[in-house]
């Protein structure tokens, strides 16, 4: 039976919570001070601790670290009548799982308890994603073992020592610069410069100066002579990202560089030579751009001596576990965190999501999750709503054929079907069902009673 420990010097509040949670078949224990709560906790190993902040003697805020240290699997919900920002921040920094203001909104508290129990229910259903054994220390390391990624690795090995121009294609966020850096690092001169230019980041006049440099007095503000990126990339690699965004004028100038291995700084009279290896990247279809007359055909073929295409993440979902492992390691290092475990349900949802922003979106999502994670475990409730909704979409798809014509359904029919579908999808696990539906446990019980819902013979009702 689920054990809840309520610690509050307000006796009336304690009695109210005891009756409320008792009606939900929880075993409730009461204490009226931090010291009494610590002593009682040794006997009951509470699943959830509801801890008041302001009490005579030791405050809940002062006692919070002791509860977290002694009862590592207990979730702590802080309650207080004081709404100051500093206390809330300190409570969350000290390890509180949630924070509820008085007067207590009972539905809000129910939802907090449900979230806490869902997190506890995943303890035996987790994966350790520690990646120390991988030896990955650089943010420039490529990760993935799918067939597509293995082919990319082989191509990199074949072309790295060649001076041939490479065009890397793929959707935004797939890691095109990582491929360019891998080619450079595997070349005959990995210690040479690697210089990157985002062709879409600057207006044409500034881009020309950035690429090729300028002479003193070449334009207003040119108070000194400045070398361009092509000059800086000599004996190394220049990476031209978003090459499809170049104007017609800049396309012509770049074509000359590729053909003649020379460029003209802005305001200069004589061209300069370059031996920089050119690698370009784009997330647009340059072939279609050529057909539309917005990209030069001769430049297109000059760039595409060798083409490496990176497939989107949705087409190589088998790479996601190793990516999550590696990215989590990097995020933890950057944020000084230790979030290295996640539930199997979380990994399944991450693998089933389409990731339109690809690896960049996955890394940003993990960064947000780690920032908000109260301990070392990533659970479903921490995922963005768009990913959590996959569970609902999948259950909808699997049972869509059994639904009536929507025009024949009343609002109650829709609610009944929806609640039953989620109950079945979670194997009648009430905690997980509440989390997905966004309702409190008492509300779920009322819905089950209202619609006379019963588990099928293949489902076993679970209270935790």
Backbone torsions as a table, in degrees:
resi	resn	phi	psi	omega
1	UNK	NA	141.1	179.6
2	UNK	-65.3	130.9	-178.3
3	UNK	-105.6	124.6	177.5
4	UNK	-119.0	128.3	178.4
5	UNK	-109.6	118.0	178.7
6	UNK	-103.8	123.9	-179.1
7	UNK	-121.7	108.1	-175.8
8	UNK	-158.3	135.8	178.8
9	UNK	-78.2	-9.1	176.4
10	UNK	-83.9	102.5	-174.5
11	UNK	-63.4	-39.5	-179.9
12	UNK	-62.8	-42.1	178.2
13	UNK	-62.9	-41.8	178.0
14	UNK	-60.1	-44.8	-179.0
15	UNK	-64.4	-39.7	179.7
16	UNK	-62.5	-44.7	-179.9
17	UNK	-69.4	-34.1	177.6
18	UNK	-62.2	-44.6	179.3
19	UNK	-68.2	-40.9	-177.3
20	UNK	-63.0	-51.3	-177.5
21	UNK	-75.5	-26.2	175.4
22	UNK	-62.4	-36.3	178.0
23	UNK	-67.0	-15.6	179.2
24	UNK	-99.2	15.0	177.3
25	UNK	68.1	27.6	172.3
26	UNK	-94.1	150.7	172.4
27	UNK	-91.6	117.2	-173.2
28	UNK	-109.3	133.6	178.3
29	UNK	-121.8	141.6	-175.2
30	UNK	-116.7	140.7	173.0
31	UNK	-141.7	152.8	-174.6
32	UNK	-118.4	13.5	175.0
33	UNK	-158.6	162.4	178.5
34	UNK	-61.6	-44.3	-178.3
35	UNK	-61.0	-43.6	178.8
36	UNK	-65.2	-38.5	179.5
37	UNK	-66.3	-41.4	178.4
38	UNK	-62.6	-42.0	179.3
39	UNK	-66.0	-42.5	-178.8
40	UNK	-68.0	-36.5	-178.6
41	UNK	-61.1	-30.8	179.3
42	UNK	-62.0	-26.7	-175.8
43	UNK	-91.3	-22.3	-170.4
44	UNK	-117.9	-13.9	-176.3
45	UNK	46.8	70.2	-172.9
46	UNK	-65.0	144.3	173.8
47	UNK	-78.8	-39.1	179.9
48	UNK	-133.3	135.3	175.6
49	UNK	-115.2	122.6	175.3
50	UNK	-102.7	110.4	-166.4
51	UNK	-120.0	119.6	175.3
52	UNK	-73.5	147.7	-177.0
53	UNK	-84.7	-49.8	-175.2
54	UNK	-96.2	111.3	177.0
55	UNK	-142.9	155.0	175.8
56	UNK	-59.6	148.4	-177.6
57	UNK	77.4	-135.7	-179.0
58	UNK	-72.3	130.3	-179.6
59	UNK	-77.9	161.7	177.2
60	UNK	-61.5	-34.9	179.1
61	UNK	-65.0	-38.9	178.0
62	UNK	-71.1	-33.9	-178.2
63	UNK	-82.6	-16.2	-176.2
64	UNK	-53.8	-48.2	179.5
65	UNK	-59.1	-33.0	179.4
66	UNK	-68.9	-42.2	177.8
67	UNK	-62.6	-41.7	-179.2
68	UNK	-66.5	-34.1	-179.4
69	UNK	-76.0	-40.7	-176.4
70	UNK	-78.7	-35.6	-174.8
71	UNK	-122.6	78.3	-171.4
72	UNK	-65.1	-25.6	-179.1
73	UNK	-96.3	3.9	178.9
74	UNK	-89.0	142.1	175.2
75	UNK	-98.3	134.9	-174.9
76	UNK	-112.3	122.6	176.3
77	UNK	-110.3	118.2	179.9
78	UNK	-87.0	141.2	175.4
79	UNK	-128.7	143.2	-179.1
80	UNK	-160.4	151.9	175.4
81	UNK	-90.9	-6.3	-178.8
82	UNK	-100.1	126.6	-170.5
83	UNK	-105.2	28.4	-176.6
84	UNK	-77.9	145.7	-176.0
85	UNK	-63.1	-42.2	-174.2
86	UNK	-61.5	-40.8	-179.2
87	UNK	-65.4	-42.5	179.2
88	UNK	-60.6	-46.3	-179.3
89	UNK	-62.1	-44.9	-178.2
90	UNK	-64.2	-40.2	179.7
91	UNK	-61.6	-44.1	-178.9
92	UNK	-69.1	-35.9	178.2
93	UNK	-68.2	-29.4	180.0
94	UNK	-84.6	1.8	172.7
95	UNK	109.5	7.1	176.9
96	UNK	-62.7	142.6	179.4
97	UNK	-87.7	-24.2	178.6
98	UNK	-159.7	170.6	-172.6
99	UNK	-147.8	116.8	-175.9
100	UNK	-120.1	134.4	179.5
101	UNK	-89.8	150.1	171.0
102	UNK	-91.5	150.9	-5.3
103	UNK	-63.1	139.8	-171.4
104	UNK	-69.7	126.9	168.6
105	UNK	-82.3	109.7	-170.7
106	UNK	-63.5	-33.0	177.3
107	UNK	-68.1	-39.2	177.9
108	UNK	-63.5	-40.9	178.4
109	UNK	-66.7	-40.9	177.1
110	UNK	-57.8	-43.6	-179.5
111	UNK	-65.3	-38.0	178.8
112	UNK	-65.9	-41.9	178.0
113	UNK	-65.0	-41.5	178.8
114	UNK	-60.3	-45.7	178.5
115	UNK	-59.7	-42.1	-179.4
116	UNK	-62.6	-42.1	-178.3
117	UNK	-72.0	-33.5	175.8
118	UNK	-62.5	-42.2	178.8
119	UNK	-64.2	-40.4	178.2
120	UNK	-65.6	-35.0	-176.0
121	UNK	-67.9	-15.0	-177.5
122	UNK	-92.8	-0.3	-173.5
123	UNK	-58.3	-39.5	-179.0
124	UNK	-91.2	10.1	-176.1
125	UNK	-130.6	43.5	-173.1
126	UNK	-119.1	159.5	175.6
127	UNK	-119.2	136.6	176.2
128	UNK	-86.1	119.0	-177.0
129	UNK	-106.0	22.6	176.4
130	UNK	-60.5	137.7	-176.1
131	UNK	-124.0	23.2	-179.5
132	UNK	-60.1	-33.5	-177.9
133	UNK	-70.2	-14.4	-179.3
134	UNK	-76.5	-21.5	-179.2
135	UNK	68.3	25.0	-178.1
136	UNK	-90.1	113.4	-178.5
137	UNK	-116.7	-21.8	-175.6
138	UNK	-95.9	139.6	176.1
139	UNK	-74.5	-5.0	180.0
140	UNK	-96.4	3.9	-178.9
141	UNK	-76.8	132.4	177.2
142	UNK	-85.0	144.5	-176.7
143	UNK	-131.1	140.2	176.7
144	UNK	145.5	139.7	-178.1
145	UNK	-123.5	11.6	177.9
146	UNK	-68.1	163.9	179.6
147	UNK	-59.0	-41.4	-179.0
148	UNK	-61.7	-42.3	-179.2
149	UNK	-70.6	-35.4	177.4
150	UNK	-63.4	-37.8	177.5
151	UNK	-65.3	-38.4	177.7
152	UNK	-63.6	-43.6	178.7
153	UNK	-59.3	-42.5	180.0
154	UNK	-63.7	-42.0	179.9
155	UNK	-63.7	-41.8	177.7
156	UNK	-57.8	-44.2	179.6
157	UNK	-62.6	-34.0	-177.9
158	UNK	-76.5	-33.7	-171.7
159	UNK	-102.9	-9.3	-171.3
160	UNK	-57.5	-41.3	-176.8
161	UNK	-85.2	-4.8	179.1
162	UNK	-86.0	146.4	176.8
163	UNK	-82.5	3.5	-175.2
164	UNK	-61.9	143.7	176.5
165	UNK	-69.2	140.0	-179.0
166	UNK	-119.7	134.9	173.0
167	UNK	-111.1	120.0	179.5
168	UNK	-103.6	123.8	-178.6
169	UNK	-117.4	155.7	179.0
170	UNK	155.4	162.2	-179.5
171	UNK	-64.1	163.7	177.2
172	UNK	-60.4	133.7	176.1
173	UNK	88.8	4.5	-177.8
174	UNK	-81.5	-16.4	177.6
175	UNK	106.1	38.0	-177.3
176	UNK	-66.1	-37.4	178.2
177	UNK	-67.7	-31.5	176.5
178	UNK	-62.0	-40.6	177.9
179	UNK	-64.2	-44.3	179.3
180	UNK	-59.8	-43.6	179.5
181	UNK	-67.2	-35.7	178.3
182	UNK	-64.7	-39.5	176.3
183	UNK	-62.1	-46.6	179.5
184	UNK	-61.0	-45.1	-176.5
185	UNK	-67.7	-24.7	179.3
186	UNK	-93.9	1.2	-177.6
187	UNK	-77.3	177.4	-179.5
188	UNK	-70.3	-15.1	-179.5
189	UNK	-134.0	67.2	-178.1
190	UNK	-65.9	-19.6	179.8
191	UNK	-84.5	-4.8	176.9
192	UNK	-72.1	170.9	-177.4
193	UNK	-68.6	145.2	169.6
194	UNK	-119.6	111.6	-173.3
195	UNK	-117.1	125.2	-177.8
196	UNK	-109.4	140.9	175.9
197	UNK	-129.6	129.6	172.1
198	UNK	-92.8	107.3	-173.6
199	UNK	-68.9	-13.8	-179.3
200	UNK	-99.1	-3.5	-171.7
201	UNK	-85.9	-19.9	-174.6
202	UNK	-125.4	152.0	173.3
203	UNK	-68.4	162.2	-170.9
204	UNK	-55.8	-45.3	-176.5
205	UNK	-63.7	-41.3	178.9
206	UNK	-72.6	-34.8	-179.8
207	UNK	-64.9	-41.4	179.7
208	UNK	-61.1	-44.8	178.3
209	UNK	-64.6	-39.3	-179.8
210	UNK	-64.8	-41.0	-178.9
211	UNK	-72.1	-51.2	-168.0
212	UNK	-107.3	-8.3	-178.4
213	UNK	82.6	178.1	179.2
214	UNK	-151.5	158.6	177.1
215	UNK	-90.1	159.6	176.5
216	UNK	-61.1	130.7	179.0
217	UNK	80.3	9.3	-178.5
218	UNK	-65.9	-28.4	178.1
219	UNK	-158.7	169.2	-179.7
220	UNK	-58.3	125.1	-179.2
221	UNK	98.4	-11.6	179.1
222	UNK	-82.6	77.9	-173.0
223	UNK	-84.0	-15.6	176.9
224	UNK	-139.4	164.2	175.1
225	UNK	-77.3	133.0	-179.0
226	UNK	-126.6	130.0	174.7
227	UNK	-74.3	149.9	178.7
228	UNK	-93.4	178.1	-177.1
229	UNK	-65.0	-33.1	178.9
230	UNK	-65.6	-38.1	177.0
231	UNK	-66.9	-40.7	179.9
232	UNK	-65.5	-27.6	-175.7
233	UNK	-87.5	2.1	178.4
234	UNK	-52.7	138.2	-177.4
235	UNK	66.8	17.1	178.7
236	UNK	-146.5	-141.1	-174.0
237	UNK	-128.0	137.3	170.3
238	UNK	-113.5	128.8	-176.9
239	UNK	-109.7	116.3	-178.3
240	UNK	-102.3	96.9	-178.0
241	UNK	-84.3	149.5	-179.1
242	UNK	54.0	49.0	-177.0
243	UNK	-62.4	-25.9	-179.5
244	UNK	-67.0	-10.7	-179.0
245	UNK	-91.6	0.8	-179.3
246	UNK	-66.4	142.2	175.0
247	UNK	-72.8	167.6	179.3
248	UNK	-60.1	-39.6	-179.8
249	UNK	-64.0	-45.8	-179.1
250	UNK	-70.1	-30.4	174.7
251	UNK	-60.9	-43.1	179.9
252	UNK	-63.9	-41.6	-179.5
253	UNK	-67.6	-38.8	178.9
254	UNK	-67.6	-38.4	178.0
255	UNK	-57.1	-41.7	178.9
256	UNK	-61.8	-40.1	178.5
257	UNK	-60.8	-45.0	-178.0
258	UNK	-68.3	-34.2	-177.5
259	UNK	-80.6	-45.2	-170.5
260	UNK	-104.3	-9.1	-176.4
261	UNK	57.9	37.3	176.8
262	UNK	-148.0	159.4	-178.7
263	UNK	-145.7	160.4	-178.0
264	UNK	-116.5	112.8	175.5
265	UNK	-61.3	152.2	179.9
266	UNK	-62.0	125.6	179.3
267	UNK	86.4	-2.7	-178.5
268	UNK	-88.8	158.0	179.0
269	UNK	-102.3	-25.7	-178.6
270	UNK	-118.8	138.9	179.4
271	UNK	-73.7	160.5	176.1
272	UNK	-114.4	147.7	179.1
273	UNK	-86.1	152.8	175.9
274	UNK	-139.0	141.5	173.0
275	UNK	-116.6	18.0	-178.5
276	UNK	-66.0	136.9	173.9
277	UNK	-76.2	127.1	-177.0
278	UNK	-98.7	123.6	172.0
279	UNK	-123.3	126.4	-179.4
280	UNK	-116.3	158.9	179.5
281	UNK	-143.8	150.4	177.9
282	UNK	-155.9	151.1	173.5
283	UNK	-108.3	11.2	177.3
284	UNK	-112.0	160.7	179.1
285	UNK	-81.6	100.1	-177.6
286	UNK	-67.8	-30.2	176.0
287	UNK	-61.0	-43.7	177.2
288	UNK	-67.4	-35.4	178.3
289	UNK	-64.9	-35.3	176.1
290	UNK	-64.6	-45.7	179.4
291	UNK	-62.2	-33.4	-179.9
292	UNK	-82.1	-3.6	177.7
293	UNK	78.3	16.8	-178.8
294	UNK	-104.8	-4.8	177.4
295	UNK	-137.6	136.5	-175.7
296	UNK	-68.5	132.1	-179.5
297	UNK	-66.7	-41.2	-179.0
298	UNK	-64.8	-37.1	176.6
299	UNK	-68.0	-39.6	179.4
300	UNK	-56.2	-47.1	-177.9
301	UNK	-72.5	-31.5	174.9
302	UNK	-64.9	-38.0	179.9
303	UNK	-73.3	-37.4	-171.4
304	UNK	-94.2	46.4	171.7
305	UNK	-64.1	-45.6	173.1
306	UNK	-128.6	130.7	179.9
307	UNK	-115.3	128.4	173.9
308	UNK	-118.2	118.2	179.9
309	UNK	-104.6	128.5	177.2
310	UNK	-99.5	117.4	-179.7
311	UNK	-69.9	152.2	177.4
312	UNK	-65.4	159.6	-175.7
313	UNK	-61.5	-32.2	-178.8
314	UNK	-65.2	-19.2	179.5
315	UNK	-94.6	0.0	178.2
316	UNK	-141.8	54.7	-177.1
317	UNK	-60.9	-22.1	179.6
318	UNK	-66.2	-16.6	177.6
319	UNK	-82.7	-12.6	-171.9
320	UNK	-63.8	-44.1	179.6
321	UNK	-57.0	-44.9	180.0
322	UNK	-70.0	-33.0	175.9
323	UNK	-65.4	-44.5	178.8
324	UNK	-60.1	-43.6	-180.0
325	UNK	-59.6	-47.9	-177.8
326	UNK	-69.6	-44.9	-178.1
327	UNK	-66.1	-37.9	176.9
328	UNK	-60.8	-41.3	179.1
329	UNK	-61.0	-43.9	179.9
330	UNK	-66.4	-44.3	-178.5
331	UNK	-63.7	-43.0	178.9
332	UNK	-60.6	-40.0	179.8
333	UNK	-65.6	-43.8	-179.3
334	UNK	-66.3	-36.8	-173.6
335	UNK	-101.2	5.3	179.6
336	UNK	55.1	45.6	-178.5
337	UNK	-116.9	175.9	179.2
338	UNK	-139.0	51.1	178.6
339	UNK	-95.3	102.4	-172.6
340	UNK	-131.5	8.7	178.7
341	UNK	-125.1	149.1	174.0
342	UNK	-148.4	151.7	-178.7
343	UNK	-73.2	154.8	179.2
344	UNK	-61.3	-34.7	177.9
345	UNK	-61.1	-39.1	179.3
346	UNK	-63.5	-46.9	-179.2
347	UNK	-62.0	-39.0	178.4
348	UNK	-62.5	-42.6	179.3
349	UNK	-67.6	-39.2	178.5
350	UNK	-63.8	-39.4	-179.6
351	UNK	-71.3	-28.4	-177.9
352	UNK	-86.2	-13.7	-180.0
353	UNK	-76.2	146.8	-172.9
354	UNK	-78.2	-19.5	178.6
355	UNK	49.7	67.7	178.8
356	UNK	-60.5	-26.2	176.8
357	UNK	-92.4	3.3	174.7
358	UNK	58.8	-144.7	-172.4
359	UNK	-62.6	-35.5	178.6
360	UNK	-61.8	-42.2	178.5
361	UNK	-66.1	-40.6	178.6
362	UNK	-61.0	-44.3	180.0
363	UNK	-65.2	-43.2	178.6
364	UNK	-63.1	-38.5	178.7
365	UNK	-64.7	-44.8	179.1
366	UNK	-63.7	-35.2	179.2
367	UNK	-64.8	-42.5	178.0
368	UNK	-65.1	-40.9	-178.9
369	UNK	-63.8	-46.1	-179.4
370	UNK	-61.9	-39.0	-179.9
371	UNK	-63.4	-31.8	-176.5
372	UNK	-99.5	-6.3	-175.2
373	UNK	-75.1	124.9	-176.9
374	UNK	-78.1	-14.3	178.7
375	UNK	-143.9	-148.2	-173.9
376	UNK	-98.0	5.9	-173.7
377	UNK	-117.6	129.5	174.7
378	UNK	-91.6	120.0	178.9
379	UNK	-116.8	169.0	-172.1
380	UNK	-56.2	-36.4	-176.0
381	UNK	-65.5	-17.3	179.6
382	UNK	-86.6	-13.8	-179.8
383	UNK	-71.4	150.6	174.2
384	UNK	-58.8	150.7	-176.7
385	UNK	-56.7	-37.6	-177.2
386	UNK	-63.4	-27.6	177.7
387	UNK	-84.3	-41.3	178.1
388	UNK	-61.4	-32.2	-178.8
389	UNK	-65.3	-14.4	179.2
390	UNK	-60.6	-37.4	179.3
391	UNK	-60.2	-41.4	179.0
392	UNK	-68.4	-43.0	-179.7
393	UNK	-63.2	-40.7	-179.4
394	UNK	-64.7	-40.4	179.2
395	UNK	-69.7	-34.3	176.9
396	UNK	-63.3	-43.0	-177.8
397	UNK	-65.1	-41.3	-175.6
398	UNK	-68.1	-23.3	-177.3
399	UNK	-116.5	8.4	-175.1
400	UNK	-59.5	-35.1	-176.0
401	UNK	-68.1	-19.5	-177.6
402	UNK	-90.5	-6.5	-178.7
403	UNK	-78.9	152.9	174.9
404	UNK	-73.1	172.3	171.4
405	UNK	-59.4	125.2	-177.9
406	UNK	-53.7	-29.0	-179.9
407	UNK	-69.7	-15.2	-179.0
408	UNK	-97.1	-2.9	-175.1
409	UNK	-95.3	137.9	171.7
410	UNK	-84.8	171.3	178.1
411	UNK	-62.2	-37.7	178.2
412	UNK	-66.9	-37.5	177.2
413	UNK	-59.9	-44.6	-179.3
414	UNK	-63.0	-44.5	-179.7
415	UNK	-63.3	-42.9	-179.7
416	UNK	-61.8	-48.0	-179.4
417	UNK	-61.1	-40.7	-176.2
418	UNK	-67.6	-46.7	-179.9
419	UNK	-62.2	-44.0	-179.7
420	UNK	-63.8	-38.5	-179.3
421	UNK	-63.4	-42.5	-179.5
422	UNK	-70.7	-38.0	176.8
423	UNK	-59.7	-42.5	179.4
424	UNK	-68.7	-39.6	-178.8
425	UNK	-63.4	-30.7	179.9
426	UNK	-97.8	11.0	-178.3
427	UNK	59.3	38.4	179.9
428	UNK	59.4	32.5	174.4
429	UNK	-84.4	108.7	-171.4
430	UNK	-67.0	-36.2	179.5
431	UNK	-62.8	-47.5	180.0
432	UNK	-67.1	-36.9	179.0
433	UNK	-62.5	-43.6	177.4
434	UNK	-60.4	-39.9	-178.8
435	UNK	-63.9	-44.8	-178.3
436	UNK	-70.1	-42.1	-178.3
437	UNK	-76.6	-20.7	-177.9
438	UNK	73.4	34.3	179.4
439	UNK	-123.8	163.6	177.1
440	UNK	-80.6	164.9	179.6
441	UNK	-64.0	-41.6	176.3
442	UNK	-60.8	-38.7	177.9
443	UNK	-62.5	-41.3	178.3
444	UNK	-63.6	-41.1	179.3
445	UNK	-62.5	-39.1	179.2
446	UNK	-65.5	-38.7	179.0
447	UNK	-65.3	-41.8	179.2
448	UNK	-62.0	-43.0	180.0
449	UNK	-69.4	-42.5	-177.1
450	UNK	-61.0	-40.7	-175.9
451	UNK	-100.0	7.5	177.3
452	UNK	53.4	48.1	-178.4
453	UNK	-83.2	137.3	177.4
454	UNK	-133.1	143.3	177.4
455	UNK	-68.1	141.1	174.6
456	UNK	-65.9	165.8	-176.6
457	UNK	-59.4	-26.6	-178.0
458	UNK	-83.1	-6.4	-179.8
459	UNK	-111.0	141.4	178.4
460	UNK	-114.0	122.2	-178.4
461	UNK	-67.2	134.0	178.2
462	UNK	-123.0	140.8	-179.4
463	UNK	-93.4	-17.5	-173.6
464	UNK	-111.8	NA	NA
